[in-house]
Amino acid sequence: VTGHFTAGGILYATTELIRRSLTEYYSNNPALEAPIILISAAISSSIAACLFCPFDAVRIRTVSQEPEDDGTTKNAYDTALCMIDEEGIKSLFNAIPVFIARQVPYAAVKFTVFDLSTEYLYNLYPLAQEDLKLSLGVSLLGGVFAGIGAAIVSNPADAVIT
């Protein structure tokens, strides 16, 4: 949970920061909207993948380890210490290329589909921008479209990781 919370917070915050900075730098050029979203998502998801990788390495090792003689298993903290002692600190980061290969397409599709679909829906239903319930509905629908697209793109990489 800690890894997902950390990576998600970093992913969304840095994506917005980079996107807004690039949009402002390029003077709100509508032709660059999709490339800016893609670049922002790629940079942010790479950072988040690097931060998330150690958490997931420990999680995978924790759930796959054999129980001790008394039937108990090590907790995540003990597992991390054991990994570092036995294999070195690099063992926590060995899967970064795999995580980046999974996260970059996932985040790029998720943010691009969400932004473009909500923009399309707002253009189709301009009153939705003024009504809170309709605006939430547009965001929800955009999130559904983004989630479906991101799931389709990330499924092959998810299978490799697990």
N, C-alpha and C positions, 0 to 999 in steps of 0.2 A: 504494500500500500504506500509506503514511504517513497519508494522509487517512482511509482506512477504519479503520485502527488507532485514530487519534485520535477520530474520530466514534463508533466503536463503544464505546470505553472511556468516553467522556463519556456516551453514550446509556444504557448499562447502569448505570453508577455513579449518575448523577443520577436515573434512573428509580427505582432502589431507595431512594435517599436521600429523594426526594420522597414515594414511596409509604409508606415506613415512618413518615415524619414526619406525613403526613396520617392514616394509620391510627391512630397514637398520639393525635393531636389529637382525632380523632373517636371515641376510646375503643373501637377494634376493632369498630365497628358493622358487622355482616355485610351489611346492606342497602346500605351504601356501598362495598362492595368493588369492584364493576365500575366505578362512576364514579371512584373514586380511582385505579384502574389507568389508566383512560382519560386523566384529567387529568395524571397523572405521565408517561405516555408522550407526551402532546402537548407538554408543557413541555420534556421532555428531548429529544425529537426535533427540536423547533424550535432548541434550542441546538446540537445536533449538526449540523443542516443548515447553520446559519450558519458553523460551524467547518469543515465539509467542503467547502462551496461553492468556496472559492479553490483547493483541491487539485484538484477535478474540473475547474474552468475551465482550469487549467494543463494537466491531463492531456488534455483534449479538444483544446486548441490544439496541444499537442505532437504528438499523433498525426495531426492534420489538416493540419499545415503542409507546405509544399512543401520538398523537399530543397534544400540550398545548391548552388552551382555545382559544388562538388567531390563532390556526392552524399551529403554528411552532413546530418544534421538536428540541430537544437538540443536540448540536454538540458532537463529540466524547469526547472532554475534559470535558464538563459538565456532560456527561453520566458517565465517569470514576469517577469523583468526587462524583456524586450521589451514584454510586455503593459502593464506599469506605465508604461514610457517613452512608448509610443505612445497608450495609451487612458486612462491614469490608474489609480489604485488601485481605483476603482469597478468596473473591468472584471473584477476577481476576484470581485466580490460581486453582479453583475447578476442572477444566476440564483437568488438566495436564495428569492424567492417560489415558484419552481417546485420547488425542493428541499423547502421546507416543505410544499407541497401534496402532494408524494410521500411524504415521510417521516412526517408526522403520522398519516395513515391506516394506513400500513405498520406503524409502531411500535405504534399503538393496538390494531390487530388482533393483532399478534404477541404482545404482552404479555398482552392480555386472554384470547386463546384458550389460551395456554400456562398461565396461572394457573388459569383455570376448568376446563380439561380435566384438568390434574394433580390439582386438588382433587376433581373428579368421580371420577377413577380411584382416588385414595386412599380416598375414601368407599366406592367399590365393592369395593376390595381393601385393607382396613385393614392386613393383614399386610405390605403393601409398604413401609409406613413403617418397619418394624423390620428388614427385610432389605435390605442394601446393593444386591445385584444386582437385586432387584425394584424398588427405589427408582430405580435408574438406568434401568431399563426404562420406568418411568412417566415419568421426565423425558424420555427419548428419544421416547416416543410423544407426549407433550405438545409436544415440539419439532417433531415431524413435522406434527402438526395445526396448530401455530402457523405453521410455514413455508408450508404449503399455503394457509392463509387469508391470510397476508400477501402471498404471491405473487399471489394472485387480486386482492387489493385494489390492489396497487401496479403491476400490469401496464400499465394505461392511462397512468399517469404516466411509467413507464419508457420507453414508446414515444415520448412527447413529448420527453423529455430526450435520447434518442439520435436 
